[in-house]
Amino acid sequence: MTEEQRTIANNISRIRERITESALRAGRSAENIALIAITKYADLAQTRLVALAGLKNLGESRPQVLWEKSSALKDDAIRWHLVGHLQRNKVAKTIMSARLIHSVDSIRLLEAIETESNKVNKITDILLEINISGDEDKHGFSPECLKETIEITSNLKHIRVHGFMAMASREGGRKKAQSDFAAVRELRDKLSENLPKNITLNELSLGMSGDLEEAILEGATMIRIGRALFENV
């Protein structure tokens, strides 16, 4: 094992320890919380080392990079996640590479995913991104329009919604982050009754390295970690 491999493996181990400790405090099992390695800070070689260390959930913010890395890393066990903004003209290639798209943030994007998925007779798995903080520079549905969005999505035959993704406010620190995550959980609970067949809200993609503890306390099932996995590499 090279020094770089060892460093990445140790970083992954430390993050997993934080997840386990937080899950215990929340009365939850760490086995029900997926660690997503956000590899936008890593080149292809470093991304391969993450997978070799046993972390097979890999996430990218840019669709083009996801296409390139998923093509280069031929490992059937790797599950690719898109966590960044997706433009409609990049949907066709993205749905063939990503196991889960976290960042579906508009009706027009939903319709584009439906159209492209229909063309290849594929069911595409997604999360709906919520702009829970109300920050103007962030993408996502407003909480107020989620009920209507779910109604529209219920008529799309090639999309499965598994839950929500959100990011905490840039201001306010960890206390505000926990409040934002709690608001997402409460929205999920409120909307979970009488859902159509193509929608379940079991997954909450919340929390990054600075607020993963708060996210887990509020029910996160997926934690997105980037820079902390590559410290000192």
C-alpha positions in Angstrom: 0.0 0.0 0.0 1.4 3.4 -1.0 1.4 6.4 1.4 -1.4 8.0 -0.6 -3.5 4.9 -0.3 -2.9 4.7 3.4 -3.8 8.3 3.9 -7.1 8.0 2.0 -8.0 4.8 3.8 -7.3 6.5 7.2 -9.4 9.5 6.2 -12.3 7.2 5.2 -12.0 5.4 8.5 -12.2 8.6 10.5 -15.3 9.7 8.7 -16.9 6.3 9.2 -16.1 6.6 13.0 -17.8 10.0 13.1 -20.9 8.5 11.3 -21.0 5.5 13.8 -20.7 7.7 16.8 -23.4 10.1 15.6 -25.7 7.2 14.7 -25.3 5.8 18.2 -26.2 9.2 19.8 -29.2 9.4 17.6 -30.3 5.8 18.5 -29.8 4.7 14.9 -27.6 2.1 13.1 -24.7 3.3 11.0 -25.5 0.5 8.6 -28.5 2.6 7.4 -26.4 5.6 6.6 -24.5 5.6 3.2 -21.2 7.5 2.9 -21.0 9.1 -0.5 -17.4 10.1 -1.5 -17.6 13.4 -3.5 -14.6 13.1 -5.8 -14.7 16.5 -7.5 -11.5 17.4 -5.6 -9.8 14.2 -6.8 -8.1 13.2 -10.0 -8.8 9.8 -11.6 -6.0 8.1 -9.8 -7.1 9.3 -6.4 -10.8 8.5 -7.2 -9.6 4.9 -8.0 -7.9 4.7 -4.6 -11.2 5.6 -2.8 -12.9 2.7 -4.6 -9.9 0.4 -3.8 -10.3 1.4 -0.1 -13.8 -0.1 -0.2 -15.9 3.0 -0.6 -18.0 2.3 -3.7 -20.5 5.2 -3.5 -18.8 7.9 -5.6 -20.3 11.3 -6.3 -19.5 14.1 -8.8 -20.8 17.6 -9.1 -20.1 18.0 -12.8 -21.8 15.7 -15.3 -19.0 15.6 -17.8 -16.5 14.5 -15.1 -18.9 11.8 -13.9 -19.1 10.5 -17.5 -15.3 10.4 -17.9 -14.6 8.8 -14.5 -17.4 6.2 -14.8 -16.1 5.2 -18.2 -12.5 4.9 -17.0 -13.2 3.1 -13.7 -14.6 -0.3 -14.9 -15.8 -1.6 -11.5 -19.4 -3.0 -11.5 -19.5 -2.4 -7.7 -19.1 1.4 -8.0 -22.4 3.3 -7.7 -22.1 6.8 -9.2 -24.1 9.7 -7.8 -24.6 13.1 -9.4 -24.9 15.7 -6.7 -24.4 18.9 -8.7 -26.6 20.9 -11.0 -27.7 19.1 -14.1 -28.6 21.0 -17.3 -31.2 19.5 -19.5 -28.8 19.1 -22.5 -26.7 16.8 -20.3 -29.5 14.5 -19.2 -29.2 11.8 -21.9 -25.6 10.8 -21.0 -26.0 11.3 -17.3 -28.9 8.9 -16.9 -26.7 6.2 -18.4 -23.9 6.8 -15.9 -25.4 7.8 -12.6 -27.1 5.3 -10.3 -28.8 8.1 -8.5 -29.3 11.8 -9.4 -29.5 13.8 -6.1 -30.0 17.2 -7.6 -33.3 17.3 -9.6 -34.3 20.8 -9.0 -37.1 21.8 -11.5 -40.1 20.5 -13.3 -38.4 21.1 -16.7 -35.5 18.9 -15.5 -38.0 16.2 -14.4 -39.6 16.3 -17.8 -36.3 16.1 -19.6 -35.3 13.0 -17.5 -38.6 11.4 -18.3 -38.2 12.0 -22.0 -34.6 10.7 -22.2 -35.4 7.7 -20.0 -38.4 6.8 -22.2 -36.1 6.8 -25.3 -33.9 4.1 -23.8 -36.7 2.3 -21.9 -35.1 3.0 -18.5 -36.3 3.9 -15.0 -34.1 6.7 -13.6 -33.7 6.9 -9.8 -33.6 10.5 -8.4 -33.9 12.7 -5.3 -35.7 16.0 -5.4 -33.4 18.8 -4.3 -34.9 21.3 -1.8 -33.7 24.8 -1.3 -34.5 24.6 2.4 -32.4 27.6 3.4 -33.9 29.9 0.8 -30.5 31.1 -0.3 -30.9 32.8 -3.7 -27.8 31.3 -5.1 -28.8 27.7 -4.5 -30.8 25.4 -6.7 -33.8 23.4 -5.6 -37.6 23.3 -5.2 -39.1 25.6 -2.6 -40.8 23.7 0.3 -44.1 25.3 -0.7 -44.2 23.7 -4.2 -43.2 20.1 -3.2 -46.7 18.8 -3.0 -47.5 20.0 -6.5 -44.2 18.6 -7.7 -45.0 15.2 -6.3 -48.4 15.3 -8.0 -46.7 16.1 -11.4 -44.0 13.4 -10.9 -46.7 10.8 -10.2 -47.5 10.9 -13.9 -44.0 10.3 -15.1 -43.5 6.6 -15.9 -39.7 6.5 -16.2 -38.7 8.2 -12.9 -38.6 6.9 -9.4 -38.2 9.4 -6.6 -36.5 8.0 -3.5 -36.4 11.1 -1.3 -34.9 14.6 -0.9 -31.5 16.2 -1.0 -30.7 19.5 0.7 -27.8 21.7 1.8 -27.7 23.8 5.0 -27.6 27.5 5.0 -24.2 29.1 4.4 -24.7 31.2 7.5 -25.6 30.3 11.1 -23.2 27.5 11.8 -24.1 24.0 13.0 -27.1 25.1 15.0 -28.7 26.5 11.8 -27.7 23.5 9.9 -29.5 21.2 12.3 -32.6 23.4 12.0 -32.5 23.2 8.2 -32.1 19.4 8.3 -35.0 19.1 10.8 -37.2 21.1 8.4 -36.4 18.7 5.5 -37.2 15.7 7.7 -40.5 17.3 8.8 -41.4 18.0 5.2 -40.6 14.3 4.3 -42.8 13.1 7.2 -45.7 15.5 6.2 -45.6 14.4 2.5 -45.1 10.6 3.1 -48.8 9.6 3.3 -50.6 8.2 0.2 -47.7 8.5 -2.1 -47.9 7.3 -5.7 -46.2 4.0 -6.7 -43.2 5.7 -8.2 -42.4 7.8 -5.2 -41.0 6.8 -1.8 -39.3 9.3 0.5 -37.0 7.0 2.4 -33.8 8.7 1.5 -32.5 12.0 2.9 -29.2 13.2 1.4 -28.1 15.7 4.0 -24.9 16.8 5.6 -21.2 17.2 4.6 -18.0 17.1 6.6 -18.8 20.1 8.7 -22.3 19.1 9.8 -22.7 15.4 9.3 -23.4 14.9 13.0 -26.4 17.3 12.9 -27.6 15.6 9.7 -27.6 12.2 11.2 -29.4 13.4 14.3 -32.2 14.6 11.9 -32.5 11.4 9.9 -29.9 11.6 7.1 -29.6 8.3 5.2 -26.8 9.6 2.9 -23.8 11.8 3.9 -21.8 13.6 1.2 -18.1 14.0 2.0 -15.5 15.5 -0.2 -12.4 17.4 1.0 -12.1 15.5 4.3 -11.4 12.3 2.3 -8.4 13.8 0.6 -6.7 15.7 3.5 -2.9 15.4 3.5 -3.0 13.5 0.2 
